[in-house]
Amino acid sequence: MNKIEELKAVIGKETSQNFSPTCRGKLLKVNKVYSLFESVPSPYDKNQKPESIGVLYKVPNSIAWNSFFY
């Protein structure tokens, strides 16, 4: 299985994600080069700004893969 196939298998799951404004993201879509995430509330930060939840952002697939499998 290659990295893109592995990422497609975890679409809809949440992970720690440094590019997210909440440091937590849910994988929504995987393309050839980038993956699309949505920021979700972090269970570790009780002082999050409400406007930071639901933000869509993309990261390279290699970084997305590391978020889940490394």
PyMOL Python script that loads the backbone (N, CA, C, O; Angstrom):
from pymol import cmd

cmd.read_pdbstr("""\
ATOM      1  N   MET A   1       0.850  -1.174   0.000  1.00  0.00           N
ATOM      2  CA  MET A   1       0.000   0.000   0.000  1.00  0.00           C
ATOM      3  C   MET A   1       0.898   1.241   0.000  1.00  0.00           C
ATOM      4  O   MET A   1       1.867   1.304   0.757  1.00  0.00           O
ATOM      5  N   ASN A   2       0.579   2.225  -0.846  1.00  0.00           N
ATOM      6  CA  ASN A   2       1.386   3.446  -0.849  1.00  0.00           C
ATOM      7  C   ASN A   2       0.774   4.492   0.092  1.00  0.00           C
ATOM      8  O   ASN A   2      -0.293   4.275   0.665  1.00  0.00           O
ATOM      9  N   LYS A   3       1.452   5.606   0.237  1.00  0.00           N
ATOM     10  CA  LYS A   3       1.023   6.619   1.211  1.00  0.00           C
ATOM     11  C   LYS A   3      -0.352   7.197   0.892  1.00  0.00           C
ATOM     12  O   LYS A   3      -1.137   7.448   1.806  1.00  0.00           O
ATOM     13  N   ILE A   4      -0.658   7.412  -0.382  1.00  0.00           N
ATOM     14  CA  ILE A   4      -1.965   7.973  -0.743  1.00  0.00           C
ATOM     15  C   ILE A   4      -3.076   6.987  -0.387  1.00  0.00           C
ATOM     16  O   ILE A   4      -4.111   7.395   0.141  1.00  0.00           O
ATOM     17  N   GLU A   5      -2.884   5.718  -0.662  1.00  0.00           N
ATOM     18  CA  GLU A   5      -3.882   4.707  -0.299  1.00  0.00           C
ATOM     19  C   GLU A   5      -4.061   4.624   1.215  1.00  0.00           C
ATOM     20  O   GLU A   5      -5.180   4.487   1.711  1.00  0.00           O
ATOM     21  N   GLU A   6      -2.947   4.708   1.944  1.00  0.00           N
ATOM     22  CA  GLU A   6      -3.046   4.676   3.405  1.00  0.00           C
ATOM     23  C   GLU A   6      -3.807   5.891   3.930  1.00  0.00           C
ATOM     24  O   GLU A   6      -4.604   5.773   4.861  1.00  0.00           O
ATOM     25  N   LEU A   7      -3.563   7.062   3.332  1.00  0.00           N
ATOM     26  CA  LEU A   7      -4.285   8.262   3.750  1.00  0.00           C
ATOM     27  C   LEU A   7      -5.775   8.149   3.435  1.00  0.00           C
ATOM     28  O   LEU A   7      -6.611   8.537   4.251  1.00  0.00           O
ATOM     29  N   LYS A   8      -6.108   7.629   2.275  1.00  0.00           N
ATOM     30  CA  LYS A   8      -7.522   7.479   1.918  1.00  0.00           C
ATOM     31  C   LYS A   8      -8.243   6.556   2.889  1.00  0.00           C
ATOM     32  O   LYS A   8      -9.449   6.692   3.093  1.00  0.00           O
ATOM     33  N   ALA A   9      -7.525   5.631   3.482  1.00  0.00           N
ATOM     34  CA  ALA A   9      -8.125   4.705   4.442  1.00  0.00           C
ATOM     35  C   ALA A   9      -8.490   5.386   5.764  1.00  0.00           C
ATOM     36  O   ALA A   9      -9.290   4.851   6.531  1.00  0.00           O
ATOM     37  N   VAL A  10      -7.915   6.553   6.035  1.00  0.00           N
ATOM     38  CA  VAL A  10      -8.200   7.240   7.305  1.00  0.00           C
ATOM     39  C   VAL A  10      -8.981   8.543   7.101  1.00  0.00           C
ATOM     40  O   VAL A  10      -9.039   9.370   8.011  1.00  0.00           O
ATOM     41  N   ILE A  11      -9.577   8.735   5.930  1.00  0.00           N
ATOM     42  CA  ILE A  11     -10.421   9.917   5.711  1.00  0.00           C
ATOM     43  C   ILE A  11     -11.540   9.915   6.747  1.00  0.00           C
ATOM     44  O   ILE A  11     -12.183   8.893   6.987  1.00  0.00           O
ATOM     45  N   GLY A  12     -11.758  11.076   7.353  1.00  0.00           N
ATOM     46  CA  GLY A  12     -12.778  11.216   8.389  1.00  0.00           C
ATOM     47  C   GLY A  12     -12.244  11.081   9.800  1.00  0.00           C
ATOM     48  O   GLY A  12     -12.965  11.346  10.761  1.00  0.00           O
ATOM     49  N   LYS A  13     -11.011  10.679   9.939  1.00  0.00           N
ATOM     50  CA  LYS A  13     -10.415  10.517  11.274  1.00  0.00           C
ATOM     51  C   LYS A  13      -9.666  11.780  11.681  1.00  0.00           C
ATOM     52  O   LYS A  13      -9.216  12.553  10.835  1.00  0.00           O
ATOM     53  N   GLU A  14      -9.543  11.973  12.975  1.00  0.00           N
ATOM     54  CA  GLU A  14      -8.840  13.130  13.537  1.00  0.00           C
ATOM     55  C   GLU A  14      -7.429  12.742  13.960  1.00  0.00           C
ATOM     56  O   GLU A  14      -7.153  11.590  14.292  1.00  0.00           O
ATOM     57  N   THR A  15      -6.541  13.739  13.939  1.00  0.00           N
ATOM     58  CA  THR A  15      -5.159  13.539  14.362  1.00  0.00           C
ATOM     59  C   THR A  15      -4.585  14.860  14.845  1.00  0.00           C
ATOM     60  O   THR A  15      -5.138  15.923  14.561  1.00  0.00           O
ATOM     61  N   SER A  16      -3.503  14.799  15.556  1.00  0.00           N
ATOM     62  CA  SER A  16      -2.761  16.010  15.895  1.00  0.00           C
ATOM     63  C   SER A  16      -2.149  16.536  14.603  1.00  0.00           C
ATOM     64  O   SER A  16      -1.588  15.769  13.819  1.00  0.00           O
ATOM     65  N   GLN A  17      -2.256  17.843  14.382  1.00  0.00           N
ATOM     66  CA  GLN A  17      -1.822  18.419  13.117  1.00  0.00           C
ATOM     67  C   GLN A  17      -1.285  19.815  13.369  1.00  0.00           C
ATOM     68  O   GLN A  17      -2.039  20.715  13.738  1.00  0.00           O
ATOM     69  N   ASN A  18       0.003  20.000  13.173  1.00  0.00           N
ATOM     70  CA  ASN A  18       0.644  21.275  13.487  1.00  0.00           C
ATOM     71  C   ASN A  18       0.188  22.431  12.600  1.00  0.00           C
ATOM     72  O   ASN A  18       0.318  23.587  13.000  1.00  0.00           O
ATOM     73  N   PHE A  19      -0.336  22.158  11.424  1.00  0.00           N
ATOM     74  CA  PHE A  19      -0.790  23.228  10.537  1.00  0.00           C
ATOM     75  C   PHE A  19      -2.179  23.737  10.910  1.00  0.00           C
ATOM     76  O   PHE A  19      -2.603  24.780  10.413  1.00  0.00           O
ATOM     77  N   SER A  20      -2.885  23.031  11.763  1.00  0.00           N
ATOM     78  CA  SER A  20      -4.229  23.430  12.181  1.00  0.00           C
ATOM     79  C   SER A  20      -4.154  24.558  13.205  1.00  0.00           C
ATOM     80  O   SER A  20      -3.267  24.551  14.058  1.00  0.00           O
ATOM     81  N   PRO A  21      -5.070  25.532  13.136  1.00  0.00           N
ATOM     82  CA  PRO A  21      -5.073  26.587  14.159  1.00  0.00           C
ATOM     83  C   PRO A  21      -5.398  26.060  15.559  1.00  0.00           C
ATOM     84  O   PRO A  21      -5.122  26.736  16.551  1.00  0.00           O
ATOM     85  N   THR A  22      -5.978  24.870  15.649  1.00  0.00           N
ATOM     86  CA  THR A  22      -6.270  24.261  16.948  1.00  0.00           C
ATOM     87  C   THR A  22      -5.297  23.130  17.275  1.00  0.00           C
ATOM     88  O   THR A  22      -5.408  22.500  18.327  1.00  0.00           O
ATOM     89  N   CYS A  23      -4.353  22.873  16.385  1.00  0.00           N
ATOM     90  CA  CYS A  23      -3.384  21.761  16.498  1.00  0.00           C
ATOM     91  C   CYS A  23      -4.059  20.393  16.434  1.00  0.00           C
ATOM     92  O   CYS A  23      -3.484  19.390  16.857  1.00  0.00           O
ATOM     93  N   ARG A  24      -5.264  20.358  15.910  1.00  0.00           N
ATOM     94  CA  ARG A  24      -6.014  19.108  15.739  1.00  0.00           C
ATOM     95  C   ARG A  24      -6.787  19.222  14.437  1.00  0.00           C
ATOM     96  O   ARG A  24      -7.396  20.259  14.174  1.00  0.00           O
ATOM     97  N   GLY A  25      -6.776  18.176  13.613  1.00  0.00           N
ATOM     98  CA  GLY A  25      -7.465  18.241  12.340  1.00  0.00           C
ATOM     99  C   GLY A  25      -8.126  16.940  11.958  1.00  0.00           C
ATOM    100  O   GLY A  25      -7.733  15.863  12.405  1.00  0.00           O
ATOM    101  N   LYS A  26      -9.153  17.063  11.111  1.00  0.00           N
ATOM    102  CA  LYS A  26      -9.858  15.901  10.569  1.00  0.00           C
ATOM    103  C   LYS A  26      -9.586  15.850   9.073  1.00  0.00           C
ATOM    104  O   LYS A  26      -9.797  16.838   8.369  1.00  0.00           O
ATOM    105  N   LEU A  27      -9.123  14.717   8.588  1.00  0.00           N
ATOM    106  CA  LEU A  27      -8.807  14.549   7.174  1.00  0.00           C
ATOM    107  C   LEU A  27     -10.100  14.461   6.377  1.00  0.00           C
ATOM    108  O   LEU A  27     -10.963  13.632   6.665  1.00  0.00           O
ATOM    109  N   LEU A  28     -10.229  15.333   5.363  1.00  0.00           N
ATOM    110  CA  LEU A  28     -11.434  15.363   4.554  1.00  0.00           C
ATOM    111  C   LEU A  28     -11.240  14.779   3.160  1.00  0.00           C
ATOM    112  O   LEU A  28     -12.125  14.101   2.638  1.00  0.00           O
ATOM    113  N   LYS A  29     -10.071  15.045   2.552  1.00  0.00           N
ATOM    114  CA  LYS A  29      -9.870  14.649   1.163  1.00  0.00           C
ATOM    115  C   LYS A  29      -8.379  14.472   0.896  1.00  0.00           C
ATOM    116  O   LYS A  29      -7.549  15.175   1.473  1.00  0.00           O
ATOM    117  N   VAL A  30      -8.049  13.534   0.022  1.00  0.00           N
ATOM    118  CA  VAL A  30      -6.659  13.286  -0.367  1.00  0.00           C
ATOM    119  C   VAL A  30      -6.558  13.428  -1.878  1.00  0.00           C
ATOM    120  O   VAL A  30      -7.265  12.744  -2.618  1.00  0.00           O
ATOM    121  N   ASN A  31      -5.685  14.311  -2.336  1.00  0.00           N
ATOM    122  CA  ASN A  31      -5.408  14.487  -3.757  1.00  0.00           C
ATOM    123  C   ASN A  31      -4.039  13.888  -4.065  1.00  0.00           C
ATOM    124  O   ASN A  31      -3.453  13.214  -3.218  1.00  0.00           O
ATOM    125  N   LYS A  32      -3.528  14.128  -5.270  1.00  0.00           N
ATOM    126  CA  LYS A  32      -2.230  13.571  -5.655  1.00  0.00           C
ATOM    127  C   LYS A  32      -1.076  14.160  -4.853  1.00  0.00           C
ATOM    128  O   LYS A  32      -0.120  13.453  -4.534  1.00  0.00           O
ATOM    129  N   VAL A  33      -1.155  15.456  -4.521  1.00  0.00           N
ATOM    130  CA  VAL A  33      -0.043  16.130  -3.848  1.00  0.00           C
ATOM    131  C   VAL A  33      -0.424  16.615  -2.452  1.00  0.00           C
ATOM    132  O   VAL A  33       0.404  16.574  -1.543  1.00  0.00           O
ATOM    133  N   TYR A  34      -1.661  17.072  -2.266  1.00  0.00           N
ATOM    134  CA  TYR A  34      -2.088  17.668  -1.007  1.00  0.00           C
ATOM    135  C   TYR A  34      -3.264  16.923  -0.394  1.00  0.00           C
ATOM    136  O   TYR A  34      -4.023  16.247  -1.089  1.00  0.00           O
ATOM    137  N   SER A  35      -3.397  17.059   0.913  1.00  0.00           N
ATOM    138  CA  SER A  35      -4.549  16.552   1.646  1.00  0.00           C
ATOM    139  C   SER A  35      -5.284  17.729   2.268  1.00  0.00           C
ATOM    140  O   SER A  35      -4.659  18.688   2.722  1.00  0.00           O
ATOM    141  N   LEU A  36      -6.601  17.656   2.287  1.00  0.00           N
ATOM    142  CA  LEU A  36      -7.439  18.709   2.850  1.00  0.00           C
ATOM    143  C   LEU A  36      -7.896  18.294   4.241  1.00  0.00           C
ATOM    144  O   LEU A  36      -8.413  17.196   4.445  1.00  0.00           O
ATOM    145  N   PHE A  37      -7.691  19.202   5.194  1.00  0.00           N
ATOM    146  CA  PHE A  37      -8.089  18.990   6.579  1.00  0.00           C
ATOM    147  C   PHE A  37      -9.061  20.076   7.021  1.00  0.00           C
ATOM    148  O   PHE A  37      -9.128  21.150   6.423  1.00  0.00           O
ATOM    149  N   GLU A  38      -9.809  19.780   8.074  1.00  0.00           N
ATOM    150  CA  GLU A  38     -10.648  20.761   8.762  1.00  0.00           C
ATOM    151  C   GLU A  38     -10.193  20.803  10.217  1.00  0.00           C
ATOM    152  O   GLU A  38     -10.042  19.761  10.856  1.00  0.00           O
ATOM    153  N   SER A  39      -9.976  22.003  10.736  1.00  0.00           N
ATOM    154  CA  SER A  39      -9.576  22.102  12.140  1.00  0.00           C
ATOM    155  C   SER A  39     -10.755  21.731  13.032  1.00  0.00           C
ATOM    156  O   SER A  39     -11.893  22.124  12.774  1.00  0.00           O
ATOM    157  N   VAL A  40     -10.469  20.977  14.074  1.00  0.00           N
ATOM    158  CA  VAL A  40     -11.485  20.532  15.027  1.00  0.00           C
ATOM    159  C   VAL A  40     -11.027  20.931  16.433  1.00  0.00           C
ATOM    160  O   VAL A  40      -9.845  21.206  16.643  1.00  0.00           O
ATOM    161  N   PRO A  41     -11.946  20.964  17.390  1.00  0.00           N
ATOM    162  CA  PRO A  41     -11.545  21.340  18.749  1.00  0.00           C
ATOM    163  C   PRO A  41     -10.518  20.376  19.335  1.00  0.00           C
ATOM    164  O   PRO A  41     -10.599  19.163  19.139  1.00  0.00           O
ATOM    165  N   SER A  42      -9.572  20.925  20.040  1.00  0.00           N
ATOM    166  CA  SER A  42      -8.557  20.115  20.698  1.00  0.00           C
ATOM    167  C   SER A  42      -9.010  19.781  22.113  1.00  0.00           C
ATOM    168  O   SER A  42      -9.499  20.654  22.829  1.00  0.00           O
ATOM    169  N   PRO A  43      -8.854  18.529  22.520  1.00  0.00           N
ATOM    170  CA  PRO A  43      -9.223  18.179  23.893  1.00  0.00           C
ATOM    171  C   PRO A  43      -8.218  18.704  24.915  1.00  0.00           C
ATOM    172  O   PRO A  43      -8.457  18.613  26.119  1.00  0.00           O
ATOM    173  N   TYR A  44      -7.096  19.251  24.446  1.00  0.00           N
ATOM    174  CA  TYR A  44      -6.029  19.686  25.344  1.00  0.00           C
ATOM    175  C   TYR A  44      -6.025  21.180  25.619  1.00  0.00           C
ATOM    176  O   TYR A  44      -5.415  21.624  26.591  1.00  0.00           O
ATOM    177  N   ASP A  45      -6.693  21.961  24.784  1.00  0.00           N
ATOM    178  CA  ASP A  45      -6.676  23.416  24.925  1.00  0.00           C
ATOM    179  C   ASP A  45      -8.089  23.904  25.209  1.00  0.00           C
ATOM    180  O   ASP A  45      -8.950  23.857  24.330  1.00  0.00           O
ATOM    181  N   LYS A  46      -8.331  24.363  26.408  1.00  0.00           N
ATOM    182  CA  LYS A  46      -9.667  24.807  26.809  1.00  0.00           C
ATOM    183  C   LYS A  46      -9.938  26.267  26.441  1.00  0.00           C
ATOM    184  O   LYS A  46     -11.064  26.738  26.602  1.00  0.00           O
ATOM    185  N   ASN A  47      -8.925  26.995  25.949  1.00  0.00           N
ATOM    186  CA  ASN A  47      -9.075  28.414  25.632  1.00  0.00           C
ATOM    187  C   ASN A  47      -9.001  28.673  24.123  1.00  0.00           C
ATOM    188  O   ASN A  47      -8.433  29.680  23.701  1.00  0.00           O
ATOM    189  N   GLN A  48      -9.562  27.786  23.316  1.00  0.00           N
ATOM    190  CA  GLN A  48      -9.521  27.946  21.870  1.00  0.00           C
ATOM    191  C   GLN A  48     -10.492  29.023  21.410  1.00  0.00           C
ATOM    192  O   GLN A  48     -11.554  29.217  22.001  1.00  0.00           O
ATOM    193  N   LYS A  49     -10.115  29.710  20.360  1.00  0.00           N
ATOM    194  CA  LYS A  49     -11.001  30.701  19.767  1.00  0.00           C
ATOM    195  C   LYS A  49     -12.028  29.970  18.900  1.00  0.00           C
ATOM    196  O   LYS A  49     -11.647  29.133  18.083  1.00  0.00           O
ATOM    197  N   PRO A  50     -13.301  30.261  19.057  1.00  0.00           N
ATOM    198  CA  PRO A  50     -14.331  29.562  18.265  1.00  0.00           C
ATOM    199  C   PRO A  50     -14.137  29.717  16.759  1.00  0.00           C
ATOM    200  O   PRO A  50     -14.484  28.815  15.997  1.00  0.00           O
ATOM    201  N   GLU A  51     -13.589  30.843  16.326  1.00  0.00           N
ATOM    202  CA  GLU A  51     -13.403  31.062  14.884  1.00  0.00           C
ATOM    203  C   GLU A  51     -12.294  30.189  14.299  1.00  0.00           C
ATOM    204  O   GLU A  51     -12.184  30.072  13.078  1.00  0.00           O
ATOM    205  N   SER A  52     -11.476  29.580  15.146  1.00  0.00           N
ATOM    206  CA  SER A  52     -10.414  28.710  14.637  1.00  0.00           C
ATOM    207  C   SER A  52     -10.912  27.289  14.359  1.00  0.00           C
ATOM    208  O   SER A  52     -10.205  26.497  13.736  1.00  0.00           O
ATOM    209  N   ILE A  53     -12.109  26.967  14.813  1.00  0.00           N
ATOM    210  CA  ILE A  53     -12.691  25.642  14.584  1.00  0.00           C
ATOM    211  C   ILE A  53     -13.454  25.658  13.258  1.00  0.00           C
ATOM    212  O   ILE A  53     -14.244  26.566  12.997  1.00  0.00           O
ATOM    213  N   GLY A  54     -13.212  24.663  12.440  1.00  0.00           N
ATOM    214  CA  GLY A  54     -13.883  24.566  11.145  1.00  0.00           C
ATOM    215  C   GLY A  54     -13.096  25.157   9.988  1.00  0.00           C
ATOM    216  O   GLY A  54     -13.579  25.165   8.855  1.00  0.00           O
ATOM    217  N   VAL A  55     -11.896  25.651  10.250  1.00  0.00           N
ATOM    218  CA  VAL A  55     -11.049  26.226   9.204  1.00  0.00           C
ATOM    219  C   VAL A  55     -10.531  25.095   8.316  1.00  0.00           C
ATOM    220  O   VAL A  55     -10.029  24.087   8.814  1.00  0.00           O
ATOM    221  N   LEU A  56     -10.655  25.270   7.002  1.00  0.00           N
ATOM    222  CA  LEU A  56     -10.120  24.300   6.052  1.00  0.00           C
ATOM    223  C   LEU A  56      -8.707  24.699   5.671  1.00  0.00           C
ATOM    224  O   LEU A  56      -8.429  25.880   5.463  1.00  0.00           O
ATOM    225  N   TYR A  57      -7.815  23.727   5.579  1.00  0.00           N
ATOM    226  CA  TYR A  57      -6.438  23.989   5.188  1.00  0.00           C
ATOM    227  C   TYR A  57      -5.880  22.745   4.513  1.00  0.00           C
ATOM    228  O   TYR A  57      -6.379  21.640   4.722  1.00  0.00           O
ATOM    229  N   LYS A  58      -4.847  22.929   3.706  1.00  0.00           N
ATOM    230  CA  LYS A  58      -4.245  21.778   3.044  1.00  0.00           C
ATOM    231  C   LYS A  58      -2.773  21.678   3.402  1.00  0.00           C
ATOM    232  O   LYS A  58      -2.100  22.675   3.663  1.00  0.00           O
ATOM    233  N   VAL A  59      -2.301  20.450   3.406  1.00  0.00           N
ATOM    234  CA  VAL A  59      -0.892  20.172   3.689  1.00  0.00           C
ATOM    235  C   VAL A  59      -0.404  19.147   2.672  1.00  0.00           C
ATOM    236  O   VAL A  59      -1.208  18.391   2.128  1.00  0.00           O
ATOM    237  N   PRO A  60       0.898  19.111   2.409  1.00  0.00           N
ATOM    238  CA  PRO A  60       1.435  18.082   1.521  1.00  0.00           C
ATOM    239  C   PRO A  60       1.140  16.680   2.068  1.00  0.00           C
ATOM    240  O   PRO A  60       1.109  16.473   3.281  1.00  0.00           O
ATOM    241  N   ASN A  61       0.930  15.737   1.175  1.00  0.00           N
ATOM    242  CA  ASN A  61       0.597  14.370   1.591  1.00  0.00           C
ATOM    243  C   ASN A  61       1.648  13.751   2.498  1.00  0.00           C
ATOM    244  O   ASN A  61       1.313  12.964   3.384  1.00  0.00           O
ATOM    245  N   SER A  62       2.915  14.094   2.291  1.00  0.00           N
ATOM    246  CA  SER A  62       3.955  13.508   3.144  1.00  0.00           C
ATOM    247  C   SER A  62       3.771  13.939   4.598  1.00  0.00           C
ATOM    248  O   SER A  62       3.979  13.142   5.512  1.00  0.00           O
ATOM    249  N   ILE A  63       3.385  15.190   4.813  1.00  0.00           N
ATOM    250  CA  ILE A  63       3.153  15.683   6.179  1.00  0.00           C
ATOM    251  C   ILE A  63       1.872  15.079   6.748  1.00  0.00           C
ATOM    252  O   ILE A  63       1.826  14.708   7.921  1.00  0.00           O
ATOM    253  N   ALA A  64       0.836  14.980   5.923  1.00  0.00           N
ATOM    254  CA  ALA A  64      -0.413  14.361   6.376  1.00  0.00           C
ATOM    255  C   ALA A  64      -0.166  12.910   6.779  1.00  0.00           C
ATOM    256  O   ALA A  64      -0.679  12.447   7.798  1.00  0.00           O
ATOM    257  N   TRP A  65       0.615  12.204   5.983  1.00  0.00           N
ATOM    258  CA  TRP A  65       0.927  10.805   6.290  1.00  0.00           C
ATOM    259  C   TRP A  65       1.655  10.697   7.624  1.00  0.00           C
ATOM    260  O   TRP A  65       1.346   9.825   8.436  1.00  0.00           O
ATOM    261  N   ASN A  66       2.625  11.587   7.850  1.00  0.00           N
ATOM    262  CA  ASN A  66       3.358  11.586   9.122  1.00  0.00           C
ATOM    263  C   ASN A  66       2.434  11.832  10.306  1.00  0.00           C
ATOM    264  O   ASN A  66       2.643  11.265  11.379  1.00  0.00           O
ATOM    265  N   SER A  67       1.424  12.663  10.130  1.00  0.00           N
ATOM    266  CA  SER A  67       0.491  12.962  11.208  1.00  0.00           C
ATOM    267  C   SER A  67      -0.239  11.695  11.694  1.00  0.00           C
ATOM    268  O   SER A  67      -0.532  11.557  12.882  1.00  0.00           O
ATOM    269  N   PHE A  68      -0.519  10.800  10.783  1.00  0.00           N
ATOM    270  CA  PHE A  68      -1.256   9.590  11.139  1.00  0.00           C
ATOM    271  C   PHE A  68      -0.375   8.379  11.437  1.00  0.00           C
ATOM    272  O   PHE A  68      -0.681   7.595  12.336  1.00  0.00           O
ATOM    273  N   PHE A  69       0.719   8.223  10.685  1.00  0.00           N
ATOM    274  CA  PHE A  69       1.426   6.945  10.697  1.00  0.00           C
ATOM    275  C   PHE A  69       2.853   6.989  11.237  1.00  0.00           C
ATOM    276  O   PHE A  69       3.500   5.945  11.314  1.00  0.00           O
ATOM    277  N   TYR A  70       3.355   8.139  11.607  1.00  0.00           N
ATOM    278  CA  TYR A  70       4.732   8.183  12.094  1.00  0.00           C
ATOM    279  C   TYR A  70       4.793   8.364  13.574  1.00  0.00           C
ATOM    280  O   TYR A  70       5.882   8.421  14.146  1.00  0.00           O
TER     281      TYR A  70
END
""", "prot")
cmd.dss("prot")
cmd.show_as("cartoon", "prot")
cmd.util.cbc("prot")
cmd.orient("prot")
